[in-house]
Amino acid sequence: SSSSSTGAGGSGQGGMGGMGGGSACGDTMTDPMNCGACGNPCAPGQTCETGKCTCAAGATATMADVQAIFSKSCGSAGNCHNKANPSAGLSLMPGNSHGSLVNVDTNSCGDGRKRVLPGEPSESYIIDKVMNKQLCKLGNGMNSQKMPPGSTLPMADIETIANWICAGAPQ
């Protein structure tokens, strides 16, 4: 006789998937790491209320605050987003960043997503890019790349960007 596998899960696969249905990741109505769905984190500084990421009261940051982050991480001289033909058509050079980001469709997604949607960090693709979540598929079938490539922005910097978006992404 062949060996018996009397218990469920005899495949040897473990991990997080499938346990307890939707409750495996907690309360998707209030958990900022799983807001609205498992694996859907809110931007730093946001809370999850009724399954939607929400800006903190009084969240604020200026374009100058955000530009300082871009200048050191993405748009310093010669970097991908600070040259004559910037990557993805996104110039993060001082004086250009706001116009390249706010209410501008992403080049890579083709689904109407905005790079920055004022007041909505969780709907702004720049937050997805720096948090490495919900990246769109490129024409070659590959996922778009986390930004910046090869490193991760400090959470404090991501929170500053999110706070700027929460404040309406002012010039």
C-alpha positions in Angstrom: 0.0 0.0 0.0 1.2 3.5 -0.6 1.9 5.9 2.1 -1.1 7.6 3.6 -1.7 11.3 4.0 -4.5 11.4 6.5 -4.2 15.1 7.3 -5.1 18.1 5.2 -2.2 20.0 3.7 -0.1 17.1 2.9 1.6 19.1 0.1 4.2 20.5 2.5 3.2 24.1 1.7 2.9 26.4 4.7 3.0 30.0 5.2 0.4 32.7 5.4 -1.9 32.0 2.5 -5.4 30.7 2.9 -5.7 30.5 6.6 -9.1 31.8 7.8 -10.1 33.5 4.6 -10.0 37.3 4.7 -9.2 37.3 8.4 -5.7 36.0 7.9 -4.3 39.5 7.7 -6.4 41.1 10.4 -9.1 43.7 10.2 -9.0 45.2 6.7 -11.4 48.0 7.8 -8.9 49.5 10.4 -5.5 47.8 9.9 -3.2 50.3 8.1 -1.0 47.4 6.8 -4.0 45.7 5.2 -6.4 48.6 4.5 -9.3 47.5 2.3 -7.5 44.3 1.4 -4.8 42.0 2.6 -1.3 43.3 1.7 -2.5 46.9 0.9 -0.6 49.1 3.2 -1.4 52.8 3.7 1.4 55.4 3.3 3.3 56.2 6.5 1.4 58.6 8.7 -2.0 57.4 7.3 -4.6 55.5 9.2 -7.2 53.0 7.9 -10.8 54.0 8.5 -13.6 51.9 7.0 -11.2 50.2 4.7 -9.8 53.4 3.2 -6.4 55.0 3.9 -7.0 58.4 5.5 -4.6 61.4 6.0 -3.8 62.4 9.5 -5.4 65.6 10.7 -3.0 68.5 10.1 -0.6 66.5 7.9 1.6 69.0 6.1 4.8 69.3 4.1 6.0 71.7 1.5 7.3 71.3 -2.0 10.7 72.4 -0.7 10.6 69.5 1.9 9.8 67.0 -0.9 12.3 68.5 -3.3 15.1 68.0 -0.8 14.2 64.2 -0.8 14.1 64.1 -4.6 17.3 66.0 -4.9 19.3 63.6 -2.7 17.6 60.4 -3.9 16.2 60.7 -7.4 17.1 64.0 -9.1 20.7 64.9 -8.2 22.9 65.9 -11.0 23.1 63.1 -13.6 20.6 60.8 -11.9 17.8 59.1 -13.7 15.3 62.0 -13.2 17.7 64.9 -13.5 18.9 65.0 -17.1 17.7 66.2 -20.5 15.7 63.1 -21.2 14.6 61.9 -17.7 13.6 58.3 -17.1 9.8 57.8 -17.7 9.6 61.4 -18.8 9.6 62.3 -15.1 11.9 65.3 -14.3 12.5 65.7 -10.5 14.8 68.7 -11.0 14.1 71.7 -8.8 11.4 73.8 -10.6 10.2 70.8 -12.7 9.1 68.3 -10.1 5.7 69.7 -9.3 4.6 70.0 -13.0 6.0 66.5 -13.7 4.1 64.9 -10.8 0.8 66.5 -9.8 -2.3 65.3 -11.7 0.0 63.8 -14.4 -0.8 60.2 -15.6 1.9 57.6 -15.2 3.8 56.8 -18.4 4.0 53.1 -17.6 0.6 52.1 -16.3 -1.8 53.2 -19.1 -4.7 53.0 -16.6 -5.2 56.6 -15.7 -3.3 56.4 -12.5 -1.8 59.7 -11.4 1.8 60.2 -10.3 0.4 62.4 -7.6 -3.3 62.8 -6.8 -3.6 65.8 -4.4 -5.1 64.8 -1.1 -4.8 61.0 -1.9 -1.4 59.5 -1.1 -2.9 56.0 -1.4 -4.0 56.8 -4.9 -0.7 58.4 -5.9 1.6 56.1 -7.9 4.7 57.8 -6.5 3.8 56.3 -3.1 3.3 52.8 -4.7 6.7 53.2 -6.4 8.6 54.1 -3.2 6.7 51.5 -1.1 7.1 48.8 -3.8 3.4 48.0 -3.9 0.8 47.8 -6.7 3.3 48.3 -9.4 1.9 48.2 -12.9 2.9 45.8 -15.6 5.0 47.2 -18.4 4.5 46.4 -22.0 7.1 43.6 -21.7 5.0 41.9 -19.0 7.5 42.8 -16.3 6.5 44.8 -13.2 7.5 48.4 -13.0 10.5 48.9 -10.7 10.5 50.1 -7.1 12.1 53.6 -6.6 14.8 54.4 -6.0 16.3 51.3 -7.6 18.8 49.5 -5.4 17.8 51.3 -2.2 14.8 52.2 0.0 13.8 55.6 1.1 13.6 56.0 4.8 10.1 55.8 6.2 10.4 59.4 7.4 11.0 60.6 3.8 8.0 58.5 2.5 5.9 60.1 5.3 7.0 63.6 4.2 6.0 62.8 0.6 2.6 61.4 1.8 2.1 64.4 4.1 2.7 66.8 1.1 0.2 64.9 -0.9 -2.3 64.9 2.0 -1.8 68.7 2.2 -2.9 68.9 -1.5 0.5 68.7 -3.1 1.1 72.5 -3.0 3.6 74.2 -5.2 
